[in-house]
Each structure stands twice: as C-alpha cells, then as structure tokens.
Amino acid sequence: MVEINFSEWQKNDLRVGKILSVEDHPNADKLYVIEVDLGKLGKRKVVAGLKQYYKPRELKGKLCVVFANLEPAMLRGVKSEGMILAAVSEDKTSVKIVQPAKEIELGSRIQ
C-alpha cells in the first residue's frame, strides 16, 4: 500500500451519481459503456469493467460513487469521463459497486 498525504487525497473529486443506461462496449467483451447522472455536474459516459459481475438491468437506476475529476481516457475507442468505484475481493471473483447507504442529491461530494 502506498500512503499519500491528506492534501493529495483532497484533490480527488468523488461524487454521487445515478446510472441511467448501460450498453455493451462495441470493442470489448468485458466492458460496459455507462451513462451516469451527476446532478448539476451533468451526465458522463464511463467505461467500466463490470460486465462479468452485473447484468445491465442490475445496474440501471442504482446510485454509485464516481471519481469525477479523473482525466478522461480513450478505452478501446470510447472516451471514459470518470470511474465508478467498486469494492473488489482479493481473488477478484466478487465486485460490488460502492453506493451511498441512503438517497442523497445527485452530485453530492464524498468527503
């Protein structure tokens, strides 16, 4: 584990989002292209490796935590504008998206 100081941690902009749509990635078997609503921050497309762990209907409508200020990246030809956070078991057989315990305004900051 690499330690970082608190000022480095504060640079992360983690926000509550709601998954609006989930589509198969056109160029990758294990990826989805997910549209997430971040409230006042708008909607984002996020490429996520969740296909082995969730069916689209299991994700649609769920709240999630999005790393909103992650530098956009092209993943197999699709621009990803953030990252959905997930807990991953040591052996990577179980992956669960991180969700707020209760409803809260979309775009709320995680601190």
C-alpha positions in Angstrom: 0.0 0.0 0.0 1.2 3.5 -0.9 0.5 6.2 1.6 -0.5 9.7 0.4 -0.8 12.9 2.5 -4.2 14.5 3.2 -3.6 17.3 0.7 -3.2 14.8 -2.1 -6.4 13.0 -1.0 -8.3 16.3 -1.2 -7.6 16.5 -4.9 -10.0 13.6 -5.5 -13.5 14.7 -6.5 -15.8 11.8 -5.6 -19.5 12.4 -6.4 -22.7 10.5 -6.0 -24.2 9.6 -9.4 -27.1 7.6 -10.7 -26.7 5.1 -13.5 -29.1 6.0 -16.4 -28.1 3.5 -19.0 -25.8 0.5 -19.6 -24.7 -0.6 -23.0 -22.2 -3.2 -24.2 -18.9 -1.7 -25.3 -18.7 -2.0 -29.1 -15.0 -3.1 -29.0 -14.6 -5.1 -25.7 -16.2 -8.2 -24.4 -15.8 -7.4 -20.7 -16.7 -3.7 -20.7 -19.9 -1.6 -20.4 -20.4 2.0 -21.5 -22.4 3.5 -18.7 -24.2 6.9 -18.6 -24.2 8.4 -15.2 -26.1 11.5 -14.0 -24.1 13.6 -11.6 -26.8 16.2 -11.0 -25.5 19.8 -11.6 -22.3 18.4 -13.0 -24.2 16.9 -15.8 -24.1 13.4 -17.4 -21.0 11.4 -18.1 -20.1 8.4 -20.1 -17.9 5.9 -18.1 -16.3 2.8 -19.4 -16.4 0.1 -16.7 -15.2 -3.5 -16.4 -18.4 -4.7 -14.7 -19.8 -7.0 -17.3 -18.6 -10.2 -15.6 -20.3 -9.1 -12.4 -23.6 -7.3 -13.3 -26.3 -7.5 -15.9 -27.4 -4.2 -17.3 -30.8 -4.3 -15.5 -28.9 -4.8 -12.2 -27.0 -1.5 -12.7 -29.6 0.7 -14.2 -31.1 3.1 -11.7 -28.5 2.4 -9.0 -26.7 5.1 -7.1 -22.9 4.9 -7.3 -19.8 6.8 -6.4 -17.9 8.3 -9.4 -14.3 9.6 -9.5 -15.4 12.7 -11.3 -12.1 14.5 -11.9 -10.2 11.6 -13.3 -8.5 12.6 -16.5 -10.7 11.3 -19.5 -9.2 8.4 -21.3 -10.0 6.5 -24.5 -10.7 2.9 -23.7 -10.9 0.7 -26.7 -12.1 3.6 -28.8 -14.7 5.0 -26.4 -14.0 8.1 -24.2 -14.4 7.5 -20.5 -15.1 10.6 -18.4 -14.7 9.2 -14.9 -14.6 5.9 -12.9 -17.3 4.1 -10.9 -15.8 2.9 -7.7 -16.2 -0.7 -6.7 -15.0 -3.0 -3.9 -13.1 -6.0 -5.3 -12.3 -9.2 -3.4 -8.7 -10.4 -3.1 -9.3 -13.1 -5.8 -11.3 -10.8 -8.0 -14.3 -13.1 -8.1 -16.6 -10.6 -6.4 -17.0 -7.0 -7.4 -19.6 -4.6 -5.8 -20.1 -1.0 -6.8 -19.8 1.5 -3.9 -23.2 3.1 -3.1 -24.4 5.6 -0.5 -26.4 3.9 2.2 -29.4 6.3 1.6 -30.7 8.6 -1.1 -28.9 11.9 -1.4 -28.8 14.6 -4.0 -27.0 13.6 -7.2 -23.6 15.2 -7.5 -23.1 15.3 -3.7 -19.5 15.2 -2.8 -18.0 12.2 -0.9 -15.7 13.5 1.9 
